[in-house]
Amino acid sequence: MEKRILITGGAGFIGSHVIRNFIKKYPNYLIVNFDKLTYAGNLENLVDIEAADNYDFIKGDITDINLVKKVFEKYKFDSVIHLAAESHVDRSILDPLEFVQTNIIGTANLLNAAKESWANDFEGKLFYHVSTDEVFGSLSKTGFFTEKTSYDPRSPYSASKAGSDHLVRAYFHTYSMPTIISNCSNNYGPNQFPEKLIPLAINNIVNKKQIPIYGKGDNVRDWLYVLDHANAIEMLFHKGEAGETYNIGGDNEWTNLDLIRNLCQILDDKLNREKGESEKLITFVKDREGHDLRYAIDFSKINKQFDWKPSLDFKTGLENTVDWYLTNKKWLENVVSGDYLNFYKKQYDKR
């Protein structure tokens, strides 16, 4: 095989699209998917490529250092794309230590295993760490996050991701390990676990359930279609410069309330409901603790260096997303059970 790549968290939302890209475009790369299969990891996301000759799956936890080392010893990886993370802010507020363990200790385990496996011979090696714009904190109504924005995380989730980012940079500066970090804005699209805002709202609208919106719904997020993100990761993996950080944004800011209103309109049309019917489901709930006001990413660096930009306008991306969930009702039914329902009840019933 030309390359042997470990992709952590590959059964999750973003990871599954990244893996599918690499499996289909690079048949001479061996792709090993290492995933704990927690509530958000779903092998149904990869049924179309699970039999590929250049794909292996290993169920495992990145906090298990002995297992991580064994996997490196077995496959002799030359590259890592690190996507495994606890990623939901609400869950981090309820259980911050779980986020510290996975996002910080887990990342340290991977870095150390890579360093030992590569024995300080870093020629042709790469550790690519996928992070978030939330490490930069909260913006006011103007301005954008750039690659030089100071870190100011406000939640246990973003603090744990900030810690992992700093560890990756430390291995680059201390050991000269080739690393790349990318910080992305909010992702949306097919296969997203339905505790996140867009699939949660789609599912609730379809089932005529209340759509919970924190506070007044005026928090602003920049939305990035997941397939655009997966393509950017593939591009940076091949073209990015070691030691660099790259922002990946959607150029697509919406308040949470306006986003949900858009979804209501799309679904009213597709479900043949009266105009405005689904908007009646909107319910404002007590705001999230420490809720950041606004995120917005300046991705001019990758635009200028690699001519990358989002391929879809938001209306098309939202409609594609809605169509996917309406077409894949069985996938949604299989996901919306067990841990998700327990979390949903705990998170929203008392608000």
C-alpha positions in Angstrom: 0.0 0.0 0.0 1.2 3.5 -0.9 0.1 4.9 2.5 -1.2 3.4 5.7 -3.5 5.8 7.5 -5.1 5.6 10.9 -8.4 7.5 11.0 -9.8 7.8 14.5 -13.5 8.4 15.0 -14.2 7.2 11.5 -17.7 5.8 12.2 -18.9 9.3 13.4 -20.5 12.0 11.4 -17.5 13.8 9.9 -15.2 10.8 10.0 -17.4 8.6 7.9 -17.4 11.1 5.1 -13.6 11.5 5.3 -13.1 7.7 5.2 -15.5 7.3 2.2 -13.5 10.0 0.4 -10.2 8.3 1.0 -11.4 4.7 0.3 -12.9 5.6 -3.0 -10.3 8.0 -4.3 -7.2 6.3 -3.1 -7.4 2.5 -3.6 -3.7 2.2 -2.9 -4.1 3.7 0.6 -4.9 1.3 3.5 -7.4 3.0 5.7 -7.9 1.8 9.3 -10.9 3.1 11.1 -10.3 3.1 14.9 -13.6 4.0 16.7 -15.0 3.3 20.2 -18.6 3.3 18.8 -20.1 5.4 21.4 -23.6 6.9 21.1 -22.4 9.0 18.0 -20.4 6.3 16.3 -22.4 4.3 13.8 -21.1 1.7 11.4 -24.3 2.0 9.3 -22.6 5.2 8.1 -20.1 3.1 6.2 -22.1 0.2 4.9 -21.2 1.1 1.3 -17.4 0.7 1.8 -17.1 -1.8 4.6 -16.1 -4.6 2.2 -13.5 -2.6 0.4 -10.1 -4.2 0.1 -8.3 -1.2 1.5 -10.4 -0.8 4.6 -10.1 -2.2 8.1 -12.2 -1.5 11.2 -11.0 -1.8 14.8 -13.3 -1.1 17.8 -11.2 0.7 20.3 -10.8 3.6 22.7 -8.0 6.1 22.2 -7.7 6.4 26.0 -6.5 2.8 26.1 -2.8 3.4 25.5 -1.9 -0.3 25.3 -4.4 -1.0 22.6 -3.3 2.2 20.7 0.3 1.0 20.7 -0.6 -2.5 19.6 -2.6 -1.1 16.6 0.5 1.1 15.6 2.7 -1.9 15.9 0.5 -4.1 13.8 -0.2 -1.6 10.9 3.0 0.5 10.8 1.1 3.7 10.0 2.8 6.6 8.3 -0.2 9.0 8.9 -2.9 9.7 11.4 -6.1 11.7 10.8 -7.4 12.3 14.3 -11.2 12.9 14.4 -12.2 11.0 17.6 -13.6 13.3 20.2 -16.3 14.0 22.6 -17.9 16.9 20.8 -21.3 18.0 22.2 -21.1 21.1 24.4 -24.2 20.1 26.5 -22.7 16.7 27.3 -19.4 18.4 28.4 -21.3 20.6 30.9 -22.9 17.5 32.4 -19.7 15.4 32.4 -16.5 17.4 31.9 -14.1 14.7 33.0 -15.2 12.4 30.1 -14.2 15.2 27.7 -10.8 15.6 29.4 -10.1 11.9 29.2 -11.0 11.5 25.5 -10.0 14.8 24.0 -6.8 15.4 26.0 -5.5 12.1 27.3 -6.7 10.3 24.1 -4.9 12.8 21.9 -1.7 12.5 24.0 -1.9 8.7 23.7 -2.1 8.9 19.9 0.8 11.4 19.7 3.0 9.3 21.9 2.2 6.1 20.0 3.0 7.8 16.7 6.2 9.2 18.1 7.4 5.8 19.4 6.3 4.0 16.2 8.0 6.5 13.9 11.1 6.5 16.2 11.8 10.1 15.4 12.1 9.3 11.7 9.4 11.6 10.5 10.2 11.5 6.7 6.9 11.0 4.9 4.9 11.0 8.2 2.0 13.2 9.2 -0.3 13.7 12.3 -3.4 15.6 11.2 -5.6 16.8 14.1 -9.1 18.0 13.4 -10.3 20.7 15.8 -13.1 23.3 16.2 -13.6 27.0 16.0 -15.0 26.9 19.6 -11.4 27.0 21.0 -11.3 30.7 20.0 -14.2 31.6 22.3 -17.0 34.0 21.5 -17.2 36.8 18.9 -19.3 39.9 19.2 -21.5 40.9 16.2 -18.5 41.7 14.1 -15.1 40.2 13.3 -13.9 36.7 12.4 -11.7 34.0 13.8 -8.4 33.7 11.9 -5.5 31.2 12.4 -3.8 33.8 14.6 -6.8 34.4 16.9 -5.9 33.8 20.6 -7.5 30.9 22.3 -10.3 31.7 24.7 -12.4 28.5 25.3 -15.6 28.9 27.3 -16.9 25.4 27.8 -15.4 22.1 29.1 -15.7 20.8 25.5 -13.8 23.7 23.9 -11.3 23.8 26.7 -10.5 20.1 26.1 -10.2 20.6 22.4 -7.9 23.6 23.0 -5.8 21.4 25.2 -5.5 18.8 22.5 -4.5 21.5 20.0 -1.7 22.7 22.2 -0.4 19.1 22.7 -0.3 18.6 18.9 1.7 21.9 18.5 4.0 20.9 21.3 4.9 17.7 19.6 5.7 19.6 16.4 7.9 22.2 18.2 9.5 19.8 20.7 10.0 16.6 18.6 9.7 18.0 15.1 6.8 15.7 14.4 5.0 16.8 11.2 1.6 18.0 12.3 -1.4 19.9 10.8 -4.3 21.3 12.7 -7.6 22.5 11.1 -10.3 24.4 12.9 -13.7 24.1 11.4 -17.1 25.8 11.9 -20.3 24.0 12.7 -20.9 21.0 10.4 -24.2 19.8 9.0 -25.4 17.3 6.5 -26.1 13.5 6.1 -25.4 11.0 8.9 -25.3 13.6 11.8 -26.3 12.3 15.2 -29.7 13.7 16.1 -28.7 15.5 19.3 -27.1 18.2 17.1 -29.3 21.2 16.2 -30.2 20.5 12.6 -31.0 16.8 12.7 -32.7 17.2 16.0 -35.0 19.9 14.5 -35.6 17.8 11.4 -36.6 14.8 13.4 -38.9 16.8 15.7 -40.6 18.7 12.8 -41.3 15.4 11.0 -42.8 14.0 14.2 -44.6 17.2 15.2 -42.6 17.5 18.4 -41.5 20.7 20.1 -38.2 22.2 18.7 -36.2 23.4 21.7 -34.2 26.6 21.1 -31.8 28.0 23.7 -32.5 31.5 25.0 -33.9 33.8 22.4 -32.4 32.0 19.5 -30.1 34.9 18.6 -26.8 33.0 18.9 -25.0 33.0 15.6 -23.1 30.0 14.0 -21.2 29.6 10.7 -22.4 26.4 9.0 -20.2 24.2 6.9 -21.6 21.3 4.7 -19.9 18.1 5.9 -18.9 17.0 2.4 -17.1 20.3 1.8 -15.3 19.7 5.2 -14.3 16.2 4.2 -12.9 17.5 0.9 -10.9 20.2 2.7 -9.4 17.6 5.0 -8.4 15.5 2.1 -6.8 18.5 0.4 -4.9 19.6 3.5 -3.7 16.0 4.1 -2.0 16.1 0.8 -1.1 19.7 0.4 -0.9 21.3 3.8 2.4 22.4 5.4 3.7 20.7 8.5 3.3 22.9 11.6 0.6 25.0 10.1 -3.0 25.6 11.2 -5.8 26.1 8.7 -9.3 27.4 9.3 -12.2 25.8 7.4 -15.4 27.9 7.3 -18.7 27.9 5.5 -19.1 31.7 4.9 -22.6 31.1 6.1 -23.8 32.8 9.3 -27.3 32.2 10.7 -28.9 32.8 14.0 -30.3 29.6 15.5 -33.8 31.0 15.2 -33.5 31.9 11.6 -31.9 28.5 10.8 -34.8 26.7 12.4 -37.4 28.9 10.6 -35.7 27.9 7.3 -35.9 24.2 8.2 -39.6 24.6 9.1 -40.3 26.2 5.7 -38.4 23.5 3.8 -40.2 20.7 5.6 -43.6 22.3 5.4 -43.1 22.3 1.6 -41.8 18.7 1.4 -44.3 17.3 3.8 -47.2 19.1 2.2 -48.1 21.0 5.3 -49.7 24.4 5.6 -47.2 27.3 5.4 -46.1 28.2 9.0 -47.4 25.0 10.5 -44.0 23.7 11.7 -42.9 27.1 13.1 -45.6 26.6 15.8 -43.4 23.8 17.2 -40.6 26.3 18.1 -40.1 26.4 21.9 -37.7 28.6 23.7 -35.9 26.9 26.7 -33.5 28.1 29.3 -30.2 29.2 27.8 -27.2 27.0 27.9 -24.6 27.8 30.6 -21.9 30.0 29.1 -23.5 30.0 25.7 -21.1 31.7 23.2 -22.8 34.5 21.2 -21.2 34.1 17.8 -18.7 32.1 15.8 -17.5 33.1 12.3 -14.4 31.8 10.5 -12.1 33.6 8.1 -10.9 30.8 5.7 -9.0 33.1 3.4 -5.7 31.3 4.0 -6.9 28.0 2.4 -8.8 30.0 -0.2 -5.6 31.9 -1.3 -3.2 28.9 -1.0 -5.3 26.1 -2.4 -8.3 27.8 -4.0 -10.7 26.1 -1.6 -14.1 27.4 -0.8 -17.5 25.8 0.1 -19.2 24.3 -2.9 -22.8 24.6 -1.8 -25.0 27.5 -1.0 -26.9 27.0 2.3 -30.3 26.6 0.8 -29.1 23.7 -1.4 -27.1 22.2 1.5 -30.1 22.3 3.9 -32.4 20.8 1.3 -29.9 18.0 0.6 -29.7 17.4 4.3 -33.5 17.3 4.7 -33.9 15.0 1.7 -31.3 12.6 3.2 -33.1 12.3 6.5 -36.5 11.9 4.9 -35.0 9.2 2.6 -33.2 7.4 5.4 -35.9 7.1 8.0 -34.7 3.6 9.0 -31.2 5.0 9.8 -32.8 7.7 12.0 -35.1 5.2 13.8 -32.1 3.0 14.6 -30.2 5.9 16.1 -33.0 7.6 18.0 -33.1 5.1 20.8 -31.3 4.2 24.1 -28.6 6.6 25.1 -29.9 9.3 22.9 -33.4 9.3 24.3 -32.1 9.2 27.9 -29.9 12.2 27.1 -32.6 14.1 25.3 -35.0 13.6 28.3 -32.4 14.7 30.8 -31.3 17.7 28.8 -34.7 19.2 27.8 -37.6 17.9 29.9 -36.9 20.2 32.9 -36.2 23.4 30.9 
